Amino acid sequence: MTELNERRGRVERTTKETSVLVEVGLDGTGIVDVSTGVGFYDHMLAQLGKHGLFDLTVKTEGDLHIDAHHTIEDTSIALGAAFREALGDKSGIRRFGSASCPLDEALAQVTVDLSGRPYLVHTEPEGMAPMIGPDYDTTMTRHILESFVAQAAVCLHVHVPYGRNAHHIVEAQFKALARALREASERDPRATGVPSTKGVL
C-alpha cells in the first residue's frame, strides 16, 4: 500500500508550444502555487487545490502570443497525468465521490469514479458569454475536463443545471470537482485493497 506521504505526482511536459510542470500532493492542505499566464485559469486551479486540499504546483510557459488554447490544454493534460501518478495503485481509497457547489445563482453537480476508464459527461447552460476576462474562452472548460479525464483515467460527470454569470458557472464546476476528487481519493478506514471486484483499477 502506498504511504500517505508518497501520494504525490510530478509531470513535466515540453512541446514546441508549451513547457509545463505540475506537482500534486493528494494528502496536502491546499497550498497552491500556480502560474500559467492565463489569469482566470490560474484562479480555477487555485479553487481545485484549495477545496480539494491538494498541494498543487503548476508552472506553465506557453505560446500566449497565439492564444491561450495550448497553454490551458497542455496544463490540463499534465494535471491529469500527475493526478493519476499520485493515486498509485488506488489501494484503500473511497473511489467514488460527489459534490454539489452553488455560487450565487449557479449550481454545479459533480460525480467522479476513479475507475481507470476515461469518460466525460458535461453539460452547461446554453447561451453563456463566450469569454471570461481577456483570454479565457468559455468553451475551454469542457476541453479542460476532457484533457484531465483522458490522462487521469477517471469517469467524470459534471452538470450545471442553471446559472447566468459565466464566471460563476465555471468556478462552481471547479469547486465541485475539487470536493468530489477529494472524497474519491481519500482513504477509507474500513477498506482494504483496491475497491473493485476486478482487483485492479
C-alpha positions in Angstrom: 0.0 0.0 0.0 1.3 3.5 -0.9 2.1 5.6 2.2 0.2 8.8 2.6 3.4 10.9 2.2 4.1 9.2 -1.1 0.8 10.1 -2.7 2.4 12.7 -5.0 2.6 13.1 -8.7 5.0 15.1 -10.7 4.9 15.6 -14.5 7.0 17.7 -16.8 5.7 18.1 -20.4 7.5 20.1 -23.1 6.4 20.6 -26.7 7.1 23.3 -29.3 4.1 25.1 -27.9 4.4 24.8 -24.1 6.6 23.9 -21.2 4.6 22.6 -18.2 5.5 21.4 -14.7 2.8 20.0 -12.5 3.2 18.6 -9.0 0.2 17.4 -6.9 0.0 16.0 -3.4 -3.3 14.3 -2.6 -2.9 14.5 1.2 -2.0 18.1 1.5 -3.6 21.2 3.0 -4.5 23.1 -0.2 -1.2 25.0 -0.7 -1.3 26.3 -4.2 1.5 27.9 -6.4 0.1 28.3 -9.9 1.3 30.3 -12.8 0.1 29.7 -16.4 -0.1 33.2 -17.7 -3.9 32.8 -18.1 -5.4 34.7 -15.1 -8.8 33.1 -14.9 -7.4 29.6 -15.4 -4.9 30.2 -12.5 -7.9 31.2 -10.4 -9.7 28.0 -11.3 -6.6 25.8 -10.5 -6.4 27.6 -7.2 -10.0 26.6 -6.4 -9.1 23.0 -7.3 -6.2 22.9 -4.9 -7.9 24.8 -2.1 -11.2 23.0 -2.0 -9.6 19.6 -2.7 -7.0 20.1 -0.1 -4.4 19.2 -2.7 -1.0 20.8 -2.6 -0.7 21.9 -6.2 2.2 23.5 -8.1 1.7 24.4 -11.7 4.3 26.3 -13.8 3.4 26.7 -17.5 5.0 28.8 -20.2 3.1 28.7 -23.5 2.6 30.4 -26.8 0.2 33.0 -25.5 1.0 35.3 -28.4 -1.2 32.9 -30.4 -3.9 32.4 -27.8 -4.5 30.6 -24.5 -5.6 27.3 -26.0 -2.3 25.3 -26.0 -1.4 26.6 -22.6 -4.7 25.6 -21.0 -4.8 22.2 -22.8 -1.3 21.1 -22.1 -1.6 22.1 -18.5 -4.7 20.1 -18.1 -3.1 17.1 -19.7 -0.2 17.3 -17.3 -2.5 17.8 -14.4 -4.4 14.6 -15.2 -1.2 12.6 -15.6 0.1 13.9 -12.3 -3.1 13.1 -10.5 -3.1 9.5 -11.9 0.5 9.1 -10.8 -0.3 10.3 -7.3 -3.2 7.8 -6.9 -0.7 4.9 -7.3 -2.5 1.5 -7.2 -5.6 3.1 -5.6 -5.5 0.7 -2.7 -7.7 1.7 0.2 -9.3 4.7 -1.5 -13.1 5.5 -1.5 -13.0 5.5 -5.3 -16.4 7.4 -5.7 -17.0 11.0 -4.9 -19.7 13.6 -5.5 -20.3 17.2 -4.6 -22.7 20.0 -5.4 -21.5 23.5 -5.1 -23.5 26.7 -5.5 -22.0 30.0 -6.4 -24.7 32.7 -6.2 -27.2 31.9 -9.0 -25.2 29.0 -10.4 -25.1 25.4 -9.2 -22.6 22.7 -10.3 -23.1 19.0 -9.6 -20.1 16.7 -10.0 -19.7 12.9 -9.6 -16.5 11.0 -10.1 -15.4 7.4 -10.3 -11.6 6.8 -10.2 -12.3 3.8 -12.4 -9.2 3.7 -14.6 -11.5 4.2 -17.6 -11.8 7.8 -19.0 -15.3 9.0 -19.7 -16.8 12.5 -19.5 -20.4 13.7 -19.4 -20.6 17.5 -19.3 -23.5 19.9 -19.5 -23.6 23.7 -19.1 -26.4 26.3 -19.5 -26.8 27.4 -23.1 -26.1 31.0 -24.1 -23.0 31.5 -21.9 -20.9 34.6 -22.5 -18.1 33.5 -24.9 -15.2 34.9 -22.8 -14.2 35.4 -19.2 -11.6 38.2 -18.9 -9.3 38.8 -21.9 -8.1 35.3 -22.5 -10.4 32.5 -21.2 -12.7 31.1 -23.9 -15.6 29.5 -22.0 -15.7 26.6 -24.5 -12.4 25.6 -22.9 -14.0 24.3 -19.7 -15.2 21.2 -21.4 -11.8 20.7 -23.1 -10.0 21.1 -19.7 -12.2 18.3 -18.3 -11.7 16.2 -21.4 -7.9 16.5 -21.2 -7.9 15.8 -17.5 -10.1 12.8 -17.7 -8.1 11.3 -20.6 -4.9 11.4 -18.6 -6.2 10.7 -15.1 -8.3 7.8 -16.4 -11.4 8.7 -14.4 -15.1 8.7 -15.2 -16.5 12.2 -14.6 -20.0 13.6 -14.8 -20.3 17.4 -14.5 -23.8 19.0 -14.7 -24.7 22.7 -14.3 -28.5 22.8 -14.3 -28.7 26.5 -14.1 -26.6 29.7 -13.9 -26.4 33.1 -15.5 -22.9 34.5 -14.9 -20.2 32.7 -16.9 -17.6 33.3 -14.1 -19.9 31.7 -11.6 -20.9 28.8 -13.8 -17.2 27.8 -14.4 -16.0 28.4 -10.9 -18.8 26.4 -9.4 -17.7 23.4 -11.5 -14.1 23.6 -10.3 -15.1 23.8 -6.7 -17.4 20.9 -7.0 -14.8 18.9 -9.0 -12.3 19.6 -6.2 -14.6 18.3 -3.5 -15.6 15.2 -5.5 -12.0 14.3 -6.2 -11.1 14.9 -2.6 -13.8 12.5 -1.4 -13.0 9.8 -4.1 -9.2 9.9 -3.4 -9.4 9.8 0.4 -8.5 6.8 2.4 -11.5 4.7 3.5 -10.6 3.4 7.0 -12.8 0.3 6.5 -11.4 -0.6 3.1 -8.6 -3.0 2.3 -7.1 -3.5 -1.1 -8.3 -2.0 -4.3 -12.0 -1.0 -4.3 -13.0 -3.2 -7.3 -14.2 -6.8 -7.7 -11.7 -7.0 -10.6 -8.9 -6.4 -8.2 -7.4 -3.5 -10.2 -8.4 0.0 -11.2 
